[in-house]
């Protein structure tokens, strides 16, 4: 994952000024599409055990790893989302 892509992901604001989710309709459609695509990949890969949340890229090319600094930044971003 490039630094530019990580910056774009970090810049997403999922709530509006009042703290409410500002994109409920589009997020639900995106989730439906993610589940559809993840099911296709899961079927092709033999049914990964953690479907629907599995590392598709890691299953296809486990030898490809992010730069260590990028991986740390991504982990920190993920930790902020789960506070």
PyMOL Python script that loads the backbone (N, CA, C, O; Angstrom):
from pymol import cmd

cmd.read_pdbstr("""\
ATOM      1  N   UNK A   1       0.856  -1.174   0.000  1.00  0.00           N
ATOM      2  CA  UNK A   1       0.000   0.000   0.000  1.00  0.00           C
ATOM      3  C   UNK A   1       0.898   1.231   0.000  1.00  0.00           C
ATOM      4  O   UNK A   1       1.840   1.328   0.787  1.00  0.00           O
ATOM      5  N   UNK A   2       0.605   2.134  -0.861  1.00  0.00           N
ATOM      6  CA  UNK A   2       1.419   3.330  -0.950  1.00  0.00           C
ATOM      7  C   UNK A   2       1.073   4.312   0.170  1.00  0.00           C
ATOM      8  O   UNK A   2      -0.013   4.263   0.748  1.00  0.00           O
ATOM      9  N   UNK A   3       2.010   5.191   0.457  1.00  0.00           N
ATOM     10  CA  UNK A   3       1.779   6.229   1.458  1.00  0.00           C
ATOM     11  C   UNK A   3       0.625   7.126   1.037  1.00  0.00           C
ATOM     12  O   UNK A   3      -0.167   7.554   1.876  1.00  0.00           O
ATOM     13  N   UNK A   4       0.525   7.414  -0.263  1.00  0.00           N
ATOM     14  CA  UNK A   4      -0.565   8.272  -0.754  1.00  0.00           C
ATOM     15  C   UNK A   4      -1.918   7.620  -0.489  1.00  0.00           C
ATOM     16  O   UNK A   4      -2.866   8.298  -0.094  1.00  0.00           O
ATOM     17  N   UNK A   5      -2.014   6.307  -0.705  1.00  0.00           N
ATOM     18  CA  UNK A   5      -3.289   5.624  -0.462  1.00  0.00           C
ATOM     19  C   UNK A   5      -3.607   5.613   1.028  1.00  0.00           C
ATOM     20  O   UNK A   5      -4.758   5.811   1.415  1.00  0.00           O
ATOM     21  N   UNK A   6      -2.608   5.384   1.861  1.00  0.00           N
ATOM     22  CA  UNK A   6      -2.821   5.413   3.303  1.00  0.00           C
ATOM     23  C   UNK A   6      -3.301   6.789   3.748  1.00  0.00           C
ATOM     24  O   UNK A   6      -4.182   6.894   4.602  1.00  0.00           O
ATOM     25  N   UNK A   7      -2.734   7.830   3.183  1.00  0.00           N
ATOM     26  CA  UNK A   7      -3.171   9.198   3.504  1.00  0.00           C
ATOM     27  C   UNK A   7      -4.628   9.418   3.099  1.00  0.00           C
ATOM     28  O   UNK A   7      -5.387  10.058   3.827  1.00  0.00           O
ATOM     29  N   UNK A   8      -5.018   8.888   1.938  1.00  0.00           N
ATOM     30  CA  UNK A   8      -6.404   9.027   1.485  1.00  0.00           C
ATOM     31  C   UNK A   8      -7.359   8.295   2.418  1.00  0.00           C
ATOM     32  O   UNK A   8      -8.427   8.812   2.745  1.00  0.00           O
ATOM     33  N   UNK A   9      -6.980   7.091   2.852  1.00  0.00           N
ATOM     34  CA  UNK A   9      -7.831   6.340   3.771  1.00  0.00           C
ATOM     35  C   UNK A   9      -7.965   7.070   5.107  1.00  0.00           C
ATOM     36  O   UNK A   9      -9.051   7.123   5.686  1.00  0.00           O
ATOM     37  N   UNK A  10      -6.866   7.625   5.587  1.00  0.00           N
ATOM     38  CA  UNK A  10      -6.881   8.325   6.873  1.00  0.00           C
ATOM     39  C   UNK A  10      -7.731   9.590   6.822  1.00  0.00           C
ATOM     40  O   UNK A  10      -8.250  10.029   7.849  1.00  0.00           O
ATOM     41  N   UNK A  11      -7.878  10.177   5.642  1.00  0.00           N
ATOM     42  CA  UNK A  11      -8.617  11.426   5.507  1.00  0.00           C
ATOM     43  C   UNK A  11     -10.135  11.239   5.465  1.00  0.00           C
ATOM     44  O   UNK A  11     -10.877  12.216   5.555  1.00  0.00           O
ATOM     45  N   UNK A  12     -10.598  10.007   5.330  1.00  0.00           N
ATOM     46  CA  UNK A  12     -12.043   9.768   5.246  1.00  0.00           C
ATOM     47  C   UNK A  12     -12.706  10.101   6.568  1.00  0.00           C
ATOM     48  O   UNK A  12     -12.248   9.672   7.627  1.00  0.00           O
ATOM     49  N   UNK A  13     -13.776  10.860   6.508  1.00  0.00           N
ATOM     50  CA  UNK A  13     -14.571  11.190   7.689  1.00  0.00           C
ATOM     51  C   UNK A  13     -15.936  10.551   7.506  1.00  0.00           C
ATOM     52  O   UNK A  13     -16.704  10.951   6.630  1.00  0.00           O
ATOM     53  N   UNK A  14     -16.237   9.562   8.329  1.00  0.00           N
ATOM     54  CA  UNK A  14     -17.471   8.803   8.166  1.00  0.00           C
ATOM     55  C   UNK A  14     -18.650   9.422   8.893  1.00  0.00           C
ATOM     56  O   UNK A  14     -19.787   8.987   8.711  1.00  0.00           O
ATOM     57  N   UNK A  15     -18.398  10.425   9.708  1.00  0.00           N
ATOM     58  CA  UNK A  15     -19.498  11.057  10.444  1.00  0.00           C
ATOM     59  C   UNK A  15     -19.603  12.526  10.052  1.00  0.00           C
ATOM     60  O   UNK A  15     -18.642  13.128   9.573  1.00  0.00           O
ATOM     61  N   UNK A  16     -20.793  13.090  10.266  1.00  0.00           N
ATOM     62  CA  UNK A  16     -20.985  14.507   9.976  1.00  0.00           C
ATOM     63  C   UNK A  16     -20.649  15.321  11.230  1.00  0.00           C
ATOM     64  O   UNK A  16     -20.150  14.771  12.212  1.00  0.00           O
ATOM     65  N   UNK A  17     -20.915  16.592  11.199  1.00  0.00           N
ATOM     66  CA  UNK A  17     -20.544  17.472  12.314  1.00  0.00           C
ATOM     67  C   UNK A  17     -21.232  17.107  13.626  1.00  0.00           C
ATOM     68  O   UNK A  17     -20.694  17.384  14.698  1.00  0.00           O
ATOM     69  N   UNK A  18     -22.409  16.492  13.561  1.00  0.00           N
ATOM     70  CA  UNK A  18     -23.147  16.109  14.774  1.00  0.00           C
ATOM     71  C   UNK A  18     -22.741  14.718  15.264  1.00  0.00           C
ATOM     72  O   UNK A  18     -23.300  14.222  16.242  1.00  0.00           O
ATOM     73  N   UNK A  19     -21.787  14.094  14.603  1.00  0.00           N
ATOM     74  CA  UNK A  19     -21.332  12.768  15.008  1.00  0.00           C
ATOM     75  C   UNK A  19     -22.155  11.628  14.455  1.00  0.00           C
ATOM     76  O   UNK A  19     -21.940  10.471  14.818  1.00  0.00           O
ATOM     77  N   UNK A  20     -23.094  11.940  13.581  1.00  0.00           N
ATOM     78  CA  UNK A  20     -23.914  10.896  12.969  1.00  0.00           C
ATOM     79  C   UNK A  20     -23.264  10.425  11.675  1.00  0.00           C
ATOM     80  O   UNK A  20     -22.534  11.167  11.018  1.00  0.00           O
ATOM     81  N   UNK A  21     -23.543   9.192  11.332  1.00  0.00           N
ATOM     82  CA  UNK A  21     -23.012   8.656  10.091  1.00  0.00           C
ATOM     83  C   UNK A  21     -23.614   9.416   8.925  1.00  0.00           C
ATOM     84  O   UNK A  21     -24.834   9.468   8.770  1.00  0.00           O
ATOM     85  N   UNK A  22     -22.754  10.006   8.104  1.00  0.00           N
ATOM     86  CA  UNK A  22     -23.216  10.859   7.017  1.00  0.00           C
ATOM     87  C   UNK A  22     -23.463  10.103   5.714  1.00  0.00           C
ATOM     88  O   UNK A  22     -23.954  10.684   4.747  1.00  0.00           O
ATOM     89  N   UNK A  23     -23.130   8.820   5.679  1.00  0.00           N
ATOM     90  CA  UNK A  23     -23.186   8.097   4.410  1.00  0.00           C
ATOM     91  C   UNK A  23     -23.831   6.718   4.571  1.00  0.00           C
ATOM     92  O   UNK A  23     -23.346   5.745   3.993  1.00  0.00           O
ATOM     93  N   UNK A  24     -24.884   6.621   5.327  1.00  0.00           N
ATOM     94  CA  UNK A  24     -25.488   5.323   5.634  1.00  0.00           C
ATOM     95  C   UNK A  24     -25.900   4.573   4.378  1.00  0.00           C
ATOM     96  O   UNK A  24     -25.571   3.395   4.238  1.00  0.00           O
ATOM     97  N   UNK A  25     -26.603   5.213   3.470  1.00  0.00           N
ATOM     98  CA  UNK A  25     -27.105   4.529   2.278  1.00  0.00           C
ATOM     99  C   UNK A  25     -25.959   4.020   1.406  1.00  0.00           C
ATOM    100  O   UNK A  25     -25.969   2.863   0.986  1.00  0.00           O
ATOM    101  N   UNK A  26     -24.980   4.868   1.132  1.00  0.00           N
ATOM    102  CA  UNK A  26     -23.885   4.433   0.266  1.00  0.00           C
ATOM    103  C   UNK A  26     -23.017   3.394   0.962  1.00  0.00           C
ATOM    104  O   UNK A  26     -22.507   2.481   0.312  1.00  0.00           O
ATOM    105  N   UNK A  27     -22.843   3.520   2.272  1.00  0.00           N
ATOM    106  CA  UNK A  27     -22.044   2.524   2.996  1.00  0.00           C
ATOM    107  C   UNK A  27     -22.710   1.156   2.973  1.00  0.00           C
ATOM    108  O   UNK A  27     -22.025   0.139   2.859  1.00  0.00           O
ATOM    109  N   UNK A  28     -24.027   1.116   3.078  1.00  0.00           N
ATOM    110  CA  UNK A  28     -24.702  -0.182   3.044  1.00  0.00           C
ATOM    111  C   UNK A  28     -24.585  -0.804   1.655  1.00  0.00           C
ATOM    112  O   UNK A  28     -24.413  -2.018   1.537  1.00  0.00           O
ATOM    113  N   UNK A  29     -24.675   0.004   0.611  1.00  0.00           N
ATOM    114  CA  UNK A  29     -24.497  -0.533  -0.746  1.00  0.00           C
ATOM    115  C   UNK A  29     -23.062  -1.012  -0.964  1.00  0.00           C
ATOM    116  O   UNK A  29     -22.837  -2.038  -1.606  1.00  0.00           O
ATOM    117  N   UNK A  30     -22.093  -0.268  -0.429  1.00  0.00           N
ATOM    118  CA  UNK A  30     -20.697  -0.700  -0.540  1.00  0.00           C
ATOM    119  C   UNK A  30     -20.463  -2.017   0.201  1.00  0.00           C
ATOM    120  O   UNK A  30     -19.720  -2.873  -0.280  1.00  0.00           O
ATOM    121  N   UNK A  31     -21.087  -2.183   1.358  1.00  0.00           N
ATOM    122  CA  UNK A  31     -20.925  -3.420   2.115  1.00  0.00           C
ATOM    123  C   UNK A  31     -21.531  -4.601   1.364  1.00  0.00           C
ATOM    124  O   UNK A  31     -20.944  -5.683   1.335  1.00  0.00           O
ATOM    125  N   UNK A  32     -22.685  -4.405   0.763  1.00  0.00           N
ATOM    126  CA  UNK A  32     -23.303  -5.466  -0.034  1.00  0.00           C
ATOM    127  C   UNK A  32     -22.377  -5.869  -1.182  1.00  0.00           C
ATOM    128  O   UNK A  32     -22.196  -7.056  -1.454  1.00  0.00           O
ATOM    129  N   UNK A  33     -21.799  -4.881  -1.844  1.00  0.00           N
ATOM    130  CA  UNK A  33     -20.890  -5.172  -2.951  1.00  0.00           C
ATOM    131  C   UNK A  33     -19.624  -5.860  -2.440  1.00  0.00           C
ATOM    132  O   UNK A  33     -19.129  -6.790  -3.077  1.00  0.00           O
ATOM    133  N   UNK A  34     -19.092  -5.409  -1.291  1.00  0.00           N
ATOM    134  CA  UNK A  34     -17.914  -6.075  -0.717  1.00  0.00           C
ATOM    135  C   UNK A  34     -18.218  -7.545  -0.429  1.00  0.00           C
ATOM    136  O   UNK A  34     -17.424  -8.422  -0.769  1.00  0.00           O
ATOM    137  N   UNK A  35     -19.365  -7.815   0.196  1.00  0.00           N
ATOM    138  CA  UNK A  35     -19.720  -9.197   0.519  1.00  0.00           C
ATOM    139  C   UNK A  35     -19.876 -10.043  -0.740  1.00  0.00           C
ATOM    140  O   UNK A  35     -19.472 -11.206  -0.763  1.00  0.00           O
ATOM    141  N   UNK A  36     -20.455  -9.468  -1.778  1.00  0.00           N
ATOM    142  CA  UNK A  36     -20.600 -10.196  -3.037  1.00  0.00           C
ATOM    143  C   UNK A  36     -19.236 -10.571  -3.601  1.00  0.00           C
ATOM    144  O   UNK A  36     -19.002 -11.719  -3.979  1.00  0.00           O
ATOM    145  N   UNK A  37     -18.340  -9.590  -3.653  1.00  0.00           N
ATOM    146  CA  UNK A  37     -17.004  -9.848  -4.202  1.00  0.00           C
ATOM    147  C   UNK A  37     -16.195 -10.776  -3.303  1.00  0.00           C
ATOM    148  O   UNK A  37     -15.490 -11.659  -3.791  1.00  0.00           O
ATOM    149  N   UNK A  38     -16.295 -10.578  -1.996  1.00  0.00           N
ATOM    150  CA  UNK A  38     -15.554 -11.443  -1.067  1.00  0.00           C
ATOM    151  C   UNK A  38     -16.019 -12.887  -1.191  1.00  0.00           C
ATOM    152  O   UNK A  38     -15.209 -13.808  -1.082  1.00  0.00           O
ATOM    153  N   UNK A  39     -17.307 -13.094  -1.416  1.00  0.00           N
ATOM    154  CA  UNK A  39     -17.796 -14.471  -1.566  1.00  0.00           C
ATOM    155  C   UNK A  39     -17.238 -15.106  -2.835  1.00  0.00           C
ATOM    156  O   UNK A  39     -16.928 -16.298  -2.843  1.00  0.00           O
ATOM    157  N   UNK A  40     -17.107 -14.329  -3.901  1.00  0.00           N
ATOM    158  CA  UNK A  40     -16.513 -14.861  -5.125  1.00  0.00           C
ATOM    159  C   UNK A  40     -15.051 -15.255  -4.913  1.00  0.00           C
ATOM    160  O   UNK A  40     -14.616 -16.320  -5.351  1.00  0.00           O
ATOM    161  N   UNK A  41     -14.297 -14.379  -4.233  1.00  0.00           N
ATOM    162  CA  UNK A  41     -12.899 -14.690  -3.942  1.00  0.00           C
ATOM    163  C   UNK A  41     -12.793 -15.882  -2.992  1.00  0.00           C
ATOM    164  O   UNK A  41     -11.938 -16.747  -3.183  1.00  0.00           O
ATOM    165  N   UNK A  42     -13.637 -15.936  -1.988  1.00  0.00           N
ATOM    166  CA  UNK A  42     -13.602 -17.051  -1.038  1.00  0.00           C
ATOM    167  C   UNK A  42     -13.856 -18.372  -1.752  1.00  0.00           C
ATOM    168  O   UNK A  42     -13.193 -19.372  -1.479  1.00  0.00           O
ATOM    169  N   UNK A  43     -14.813 -18.367  -2.660  1.00  0.00           N
ATOM    170  CA  UNK A  43     -15.106 -19.586  -3.421  1.00  0.00           C
ATOM    171  C   UNK A  43     -13.911 -19.977  -4.277  1.00  0.00           C
ATOM    172  O   UNK A  43     -13.546 -21.152  -4.335  1.00  0.00           O
ATOM    173  N   UNK A  44     -13.298 -19.002  -4.942  1.00  0.00           N
ATOM    174  CA  UNK A  44     -12.151 -19.282  -5.798  1.00  0.00           C
ATOM    175  C   UNK A  44     -10.949 -19.790  -4.988  1.00  0.00           C
ATOM    176  O   UNK A  44     -10.190 -20.638  -5.459  1.00  0.00           O
ATOM    177  N   UNK A  45     -10.785 -19.263  -3.766  1.00  0.00           N
ATOM    178  CA  UNK A  45      -9.639 -19.626  -2.928  1.00  0.00           C
ATOM    179  C   UNK A  45      -9.913 -20.829  -2.028  1.00  0.00           C
ATOM    180  O   UNK A  45      -9.075 -21.181  -1.197  1.00  0.00           O
ATOM    181  N   UNK A  46     -11.061 -21.455  -2.182  1.00  0.00           N
ATOM    182  CA  UNK A  46     -11.350 -22.647  -1.391  1.00  0.00           C
ATOM    183  C   UNK A  46     -11.984 -22.352  -0.044  1.00  0.00           C
ATOM    184  O   UNK A  46     -11.916 -23.187   0.858  1.00  0.00           O
ATOM    185  N   UNK A  47     -12.591 -21.203   0.117  1.00  0.00           N
ATOM    186  CA  UNK A  47     -13.311 -20.894   1.350  1.00  0.00           C
ATOM    187  C   UNK A  47     -12.426 -20.560   2.535  1.00  0.00           C
ATOM    188  O   UNK A  47     -12.369 -21.333   3.491  1.00  0.00           O
ATOM    189  N   UNK A  48     -11.722 -19.410   2.498  1.00  0.00           N
ATOM    190  CA  UNK A  48     -10.916 -18.997   3.646  1.00  0.00           C
ATOM    191  C   UNK A  48     -11.736 -19.027   4.938  1.00  0.00           C
ATOM    192  O   UNK A  48     -12.918 -18.683   4.922  1.00  0.00           O
ATOM    193  N   UNK A  49     -11.134 -19.426   6.044  1.00  0.00           N
ATOM    194  CA  UNK A  49     -11.883 -19.639   7.287  1.00  0.00           C
ATOM    195  C   UNK A  49     -12.483 -18.392   7.923  1.00  0.00           C
ATOM    196  O   UNK A  49     -13.396 -18.513   8.739  1.00  0.00           O
ATOM    197  N   UNK A  50     -12.010 -17.217   7.585  1.00  0.00           N
ATOM    198  CA  UNK A  50     -12.516 -16.011   8.253  1.00  0.00           C
ATOM    199  C   UNK A  50     -13.407 -15.182   7.346  1.00  0.00           C
ATOM    200  O   UNK A  50     -13.499 -13.966   7.520  1.00  0.00           O
ATOM    201  N   UNK A  51     -14.059 -15.807   6.390  1.00  0.00           N
ATOM    202  CA  UNK A  51     -14.955 -15.069   5.511  1.00  0.00           C
ATOM    203  C   UNK A  51     -16.048 -14.450   6.356  1.00  0.00           C
ATOM    204  O   UNK A  51     -16.536 -15.126   7.262  1.00  0.00           O
ATOM    205  N   UNK A  52     -16.470 -13.222   6.131  1.00  0.00           N
ATOM    206  CA  UNK A  52     -16.181 -12.372   4.986  1.00  0.00           C
ATOM    207  C   UNK A  52     -14.983 -11.450   5.172  1.00  0.00           C
ATOM    208  O   UNK A  52     -14.628 -10.724   4.243  1.00  0.00           O
ATOM    209  N   UNK A  53     -14.357 -11.456   6.330  1.00  0.00           N
ATOM    210  CA  UNK A  53     -13.231 -10.550   6.568  1.00  0.00           C
ATOM    211  C   UNK A  53     -11.931 -11.329   6.512  1.00  0.00           C
ATOM    212  O   UNK A  53     -11.423 -11.787   7.536  1.00  0.00           O
ATOM    213  N   UNK A  54     -11.401 -11.475   5.321  1.00  0.00           N
ATOM    214  CA  UNK A  54     -10.133 -12.165   5.181  1.00  0.00           C
ATOM    215  C   UNK A  54      -9.234 -11.375   4.242  1.00  0.00           C
ATOM    216  O   UNK A  54      -9.697 -10.509   3.500  1.00  0.00           O
ATOM    217  N   UNK A  55      -7.968 -11.678   4.284  1.00  0.00           N
ATOM    218  CA  UNK A  55      -6.963 -10.955   3.510  1.00  0.00           C
ATOM    219  C   UNK A  55      -6.875 -11.563   2.117  1.00  0.00           C
ATOM    220  O   UNK A  55      -6.109 -12.499   1.890  1.00  0.00           O
ATOM    221  N   UNK A  56      -7.656 -11.032   1.191  1.00  0.00           N
ATOM    222  CA  UNK A  56      -7.677 -11.569  -0.167  1.00  0.00           C
ATOM    223  C   UNK A  56      -6.298 -11.433  -0.806  1.00  0.00           C
ATOM    224  O   UNK A  56      -5.792 -12.384  -1.402  1.00  0.00           O
ATOM    225  N   UNK A  57      -5.698 -10.264  -0.685  1.00  0.00           N
ATOM    226  CA  UNK A  57      -4.378 -10.044  -1.283  1.00  0.00           C
ATOM    227  C   UNK A  57      -3.346 -10.982  -0.654  1.00  0.00           C
ATOM    228  O   UNK A  57      -2.495 -11.528  -1.356  1.00  0.00           O
ATOM    229  N   UNK A  58      -3.419 -11.169   0.662  1.00  0.00           N
ATOM    230  CA  UNK A  58      -2.493 -12.072   1.338  1.00  0.00           C
ATOM    231  C   UNK A  58      -2.660 -13.516   0.912  1.00  0.00           C
ATOM    232  O   UNK A  58      -1.687 -14.269   0.864  1.00  0.00           O
ATOM    233  N   UNK A  59      -3.891 -13.908   0.600  1.00  0.00           N
ATOM    234  CA  UNK A  59      -4.150 -15.268   0.119  1.00  0.00           C
ATOM    235  C   UNK A  59      -3.606 -15.460  -1.292  1.00  0.00           C
ATOM    236  O   UNK A  59      -3.125 -16.541  -1.632  1.00  0.00           O
ATOM    237  N   UNK A  60      -3.681 -14.421  -2.107  1.00  0.00           N
ATOM    238  CA  UNK A  60      -3.217 -14.519  -3.489  1.00  0.00           C
ATOM    239  C   UNK A  60      -1.705 -14.381  -3.619  1.00  0.00           C
ATOM    240  O   UNK A  60      -1.087 -15.074  -4.427  1.00  0.00           O
ATOM    241  N   UNK A  61      -1.104 -13.492  -2.832  1.00  0.00           N
ATOM    242  CA  UNK A  61       0.340 -13.218  -2.948  1.00  0.00           C
ATOM    243  C   UNK A  61       0.931 -12.953  -1.572  1.00  0.00           C
ATOM    244  O   UNK A  61       1.277 -11.813  -1.262  1.00  0.00           O
ATOM    245  N   UNK A  62       1.056 -13.996  -0.732  1.00  0.00           N
ATOM    246  CA  UNK A  62       1.549 -13.786   0.636  1.00  0.00           C
ATOM    247  C   UNK A  62       2.977 -13.240   0.707  1.00  0.00           C
ATOM    248  O   UNK A  62       3.389 -12.699   1.733  1.00  0.00           O
ATOM    249  N   UNK A  63       3.724 -13.383  -0.383  1.00  0.00           N
ATOM    250  CA  UNK A  63       5.101 -12.888  -0.382  1.00  0.00           C
ATOM    251  C   UNK A  63       5.180 -11.367  -0.490  1.00  0.00           C
ATOM    252  O   UNK A  63       6.227 -10.786  -0.205  1.00  0.00           O
ATOM    253  N   UNK A  64       4.103 -10.720  -0.894  1.00  0.00           N
ATOM    254  CA  UNK A  64       4.082  -9.256  -1.023  1.00  0.00           C
ATOM    255  C   UNK A  64       3.693  -8.660   0.328  1.00  0.00           C
ATOM    256  O   UNK A  64       2.609  -8.928   0.847  1.00  0.00           O
ATOM    257  N   UNK A  65       4.577  -7.861   0.882  1.00  0.00           N
ATOM    258  CA  UNK A  65       4.363  -7.263   2.195  1.00  0.00           C
ATOM    259  C   UNK A  65       4.542  -5.750   2.107  1.00  0.00           C
ATOM    260  O   UNK A  65       5.344  -5.270   1.306  1.00  0.00           O
ATOM    261  N   UNK A  66       3.806  -4.995   2.918  1.00  0.00           N
ATOM    262  CA  UNK A  66       3.990  -3.534   2.904  1.00  0.00           C
ATOM    263  C   UNK A  66       5.315  -3.162   3.570  1.00  0.00           C
ATOM    264  O   UNK A  66       5.908  -3.946   4.312  1.00  0.00           O
ATOM    265  N   UNK A  67       5.745  -1.963   3.284  1.00  0.00           N
ATOM    266  CA  UNK A  67       6.918  -1.439   3.980  1.00  0.00           C
ATOM    267  C   UNK A  67       6.611  -1.422   5.479  1.00  0.00           C
ATOM    268  O   UNK A  67       5.473  -1.143   5.858  1.00  0.00           O
ATOM    269  N   UNK A  68       7.589  -1.710   6.340  1.00  0.00           N
ATOM    270  CA  UNK A  68       7.322  -1.739   7.780  1.00  0.00           C
ATOM    271  C   UNK A  68       6.699  -0.449   8.320  1.00  0.00           C
ATOM    272  O   UNK A  68       5.798  -0.509   9.157  1.00  0.00           O
ATOM    273  N   UNK A  69       7.158   0.705   7.861  1.00  0.00           N
ATOM    274  CA  UNK A  69       6.600   1.972   8.349  1.00  0.00           C
ATOM    275  C   UNK A  69       5.142   2.117   7.927  1.00  0.00           C
ATOM    276  O   UNK A  69       4.323   2.620   8.696  1.00  0.00           O
ATOM    277  N   UNK A  70       4.813   1.683   6.719  1.00  0.00           N
ATOM    278  CA  UNK A  70       3.433   1.752   6.234  1.00  0.00           C
ATOM    279  C   UNK A  70       2.547   0.817   7.041  1.00  0.00           C
ATOM    280  O   UNK A  70       1.418   1.169   7.381  1.00  0.00           O
ATOM    281  N   UNK A  71       3.051  -0.372   7.350  1.00  0.00           N
ATOM    282  CA  UNK A  71       2.281  -1.328   8.152  1.00  0.00           C
ATOM    283  C   UNK A  71       1.999  -0.766   9.541  1.00  0.00           C
ATOM    284  O   UNK A  71       0.897  -0.947  10.059  1.00  0.00           O
ATOM    285  N   UNK A  72       2.967  -0.088  10.154  1.00  0.00           N
ATOM    286  CA  UNK A  72       2.757   0.525  11.466  1.00  0.00           C
ATOM    287  C   UNK A  72       1.725   1.647  11.391  1.00  0.00           C
ATOM    288  O   UNK A  72       0.860   1.759  12.260  1.00  0.00           O
ATOM    289  N   UNK A  73       1.818   2.476  10.352  1.00  0.00           N
ATOM    290  CA  UNK A  73       0.842   3.563  10.174  1.00  0.00           C
ATOM    291  C   UNK A  73      -0.564   3.010   9.983  1.00  0.00           C
ATOM    292  O   UNK A  73      -1.525   3.547  10.534  1.00  0.00           O
ATOM    293  N   UNK A  74      -0.684   1.944   9.206  1.00  0.00           N
ATOM    294  CA  UNK A  74      -1.985   1.334   8.969  1.00  0.00           C
ATOM    295  C   UNK A  74      -2.549   0.731  10.252  1.00  0.00           C
ATOM    296  O   UNK A  74      -3.745   0.850  10.519  1.00  0.00           O
ATOM    297  N   UNK A  75      -1.702   0.089  11.044  1.00  0.00           N
ATOM    298  CA  UNK A  75      -2.141  -0.473  12.324  1.00  0.00           C
ATOM    299  C   UNK A  75      -2.609   0.629  13.274  1.00  0.00           C
ATOM    300  O   UNK A  75      -3.596   0.456  13.989  1.00  0.00           O
ATOM    301  N   UNK A  76      -1.905   1.755  13.283  1.00  0.00           N
ATOM    302  CA  UNK A  76      -2.309   2.877  14.135  1.00  0.00           C
ATOM    303  C   UNK A  76      -3.652   3.449  13.679  1.00  0.00           C
ATOM    304  O   UNK A  76      -4.495   3.799  14.505  1.00  0.00           O
ATOM    305  N   UNK A  77      -3.845   3.540  12.375  1.00  0.00           N
ATOM    306  CA  UNK A  77      -5.125   4.022  11.829  1.00  0.00           C
ATOM    307  C   UNK A  77      -6.255   3.070  12.212  1.00  0.00           C
ATOM    308  O   UNK A  77      -7.339   3.513  12.591  1.00  0.00           O
ATOM    309  N   UNK A  78      -6.006   1.772  12.116  1.00  0.00           N
ATOM    310  CA  UNK A  78      -7.008   0.774  12.474  1.00  0.00           C
ATOM    311  C   UNK A  78      -7.340   0.865  13.969  1.00  0.00           C
ATOM    312  O   UNK A  78      -8.502   0.723  14.352  1.00  0.00           O
ATOM    313  N   UNK A  79      -6.340   1.098  14.806  1.00  0.00           N
ATOM    314  CA  UNK A  79      -6.560   1.219  16.241  1.00  0.00           C
ATOM    315  C   UNK A  79      -7.450   2.433  16.550  1.00  0.00           C
ATOM    316  O   UNK A  79      -8.303   2.367  17.435  1.00  0.00           O
ATOM    317  N   UNK A  80      -7.251   3.530  15.827  1.00  0.00           N
ATOM    318  CA  UNK A  80      -8.095   4.722  16.034  1.00  0.00           C
ATOM    319  C   UNK A  80      -9.542   4.432  15.674  1.00  0.00           C
ATOM    320  O   UNK A  80     -10.454   4.923  16.339  1.00  0.00           O
ATOM    321  N   UNK A  81      -9.764   3.644  14.635  1.00  0.00           N
ATOM    322  CA  UNK A  81     -11.125   3.307  14.214  1.00  0.00           C
ATOM    323  C   UNK A  81     -11.849   2.427  15.237  1.00  0.00           C
ATOM    324  O   UNK A  81     -13.079   2.394  15.258  1.00  0.00           O
ATOM    325  N   UNK A  82     -11.102   1.717  16.082  1.00  0.00           N
ATOM    326  CA  UNK A  82     -11.716   0.792  17.026  1.00  0.00           C
ATOM    327  C   UNK A  82     -11.738   1.317  18.465  1.00  0.00           C
ATOM    328  O   UNK A  82     -11.967   0.553  19.403  1.00  0.00           O
ATOM    329  N   UNK A  83     -11.506   2.592  18.632  1.00  0.00           N
ATOM    330  CA  UNK A  83     -11.562   3.188  19.983  1.00  0.00           C
ATOM    331  C   UNK A  83     -12.992   3.393  20.421  1.00  0.00           C
ATOM    332  O   UNK A  83     -13.236   3.882  21.524  1.00  0.00           O
TER     333      UNK A  83
END
""", "prot")
cmd.dss("prot")
cmd.show_as("cartoon", "prot")
cmd.util.cbc("prot")
cmd.orient("prot")
